[in-house]
Amino acid sequence: MNLGYFISKRISREQRDGFSSITHKIAIVSIAIGLGAAIVSFLIMEGFQETIKQKIFSFSSHMIVTRFTMNNAMEEQPFFYNIDLYKNYKKYGYIDHVQEYSHKAGLIKTDDEVLGVVFKGVGKSFDLNTFKQNMVEGEFLHLPDSNYAFEAVISRTIANKIKAKVNDDIIVHFFQNPPRFRKLKVVGIYETNLSDYYDSKIIIGDIRLISRLNDWADSVAGGLEVFVKNTEDIDKAYTTIGEDMDYDLYIEKVSDKYVQVFEWLGLISRQVNILLVVILTVVCVNMISVVLILVMERTQMIGLLKSMGAKNGMIRSVFVYSGIHLIAKGLLYGNAIGLGLCFVQYQFRWVQLNPHDYYMSFVPISWDWGMVIMLNLLVFAVVTLVLLVPTAIVSRISPIKAIRFD
């Protein structure tokens, strides 16, 4: 049997009462609270980032293909979208779907309000399964086989401003020469809570309405939206598609188009990493204090073991094993606290948020088990290495002085 491990077990059994027992409990609690806080923080961060990204990708796809132009206007330069990417996207194993779209600026005029909007036209290839998470009332467009739909899906923000409900009629005036307008029926209401980018200005309708207004052919659109199967393949798809496209077309990642949002999400990651460093620092300081107290209480035992021929390494292992025992207990309780709190929030959504400020109505949880395992290993490795610092004083203890120590 390992002598150091055997002695550490005897010590832990004898120290169930007294001051050292209190310090051990403090160490276990600090590790448990630290790990629990880290797990909660990272799973909330992952959930927050995933929710925001899903909202953006569900509305704007992962990549956008448009005709190359130096114009920064909302309306795109039209092109024939029946290119190889649209017809044979399955040859790219990582592309899930491709759909056409167009934009046209206009305004909604009511008796009390005049509101500038952007009409986003979509076709029958529109991926409703991806978008339906944003629908909160009514239903999506009914696109006929001939002509175009006199229907629109508006945001809750726009609906509140113009005081419109499902099945109400709205009149959309389009900016062109000569000006034109269309009376559309509101069939559904969506909400992403990303008002700066979508909810405050975009309404959705039939792409053939824009084609009719602009006198475009049937196979002409303002751009293509490209969805990938796995977000990790976005860069690969971006490079491959960019090499295969014609030179007059331009491909852009949505993460680059809305770079401010994605940089903000990256800033959140850095803040959570800083929190993890603070937690590890507090836990390490507590463990150093606990082991120092344990060494001081066992000074006479150290002297006796040295007088009997025990080497410094064996004696240090006694206190390292004792520290590891405390770390293991702390990790066990920390996982119970962190995962328990996340499970309760995931199931019952008790902690609510203001969606206008946080872009979501409740604190989201993303079950990233790789992250949980990494946090456990990181805490265990760092705190175990820190245990070597206070145990280093064992080699400086003189056997004669230690035996006489009181």
Secondary structure, DSSP 8 states (H G I E B T S, - for coil): --HHHHHHHHHHHH-SSSHHHHHHHHHHHHHHHHHHHHHHHHHHHHHHHHHHHHHHHHHH-SEEEEE--S---SS---EE--SHHHHSGGGSTTEEEEEEEEEEEEEEE-SS-EEEEEEEEE-TT--HHHHGGGEEEE------SSS---EEEEEHHHHHHHT--TT-EEEEEE-SSS-EEEEEEEEEEE--S-IIIIITTEEEEEHHHHHHHHT--TTEESEEEEEESSGGGHHHHHHHHHHHS-TTEEEEEHHHHTHHHHHHHHHHHHHHHHHHHHHHHHHHHHHHHHHHHHHHHTHHHHHHHHHTT--HHHHHHHHHHHHHHHHHHHHHHHHHHHHHHHHHHHHH--SB--HHHHSSSB------HHHHHHHHHHHHHHHHHHTHHHHGGGGG--HHHHHT--
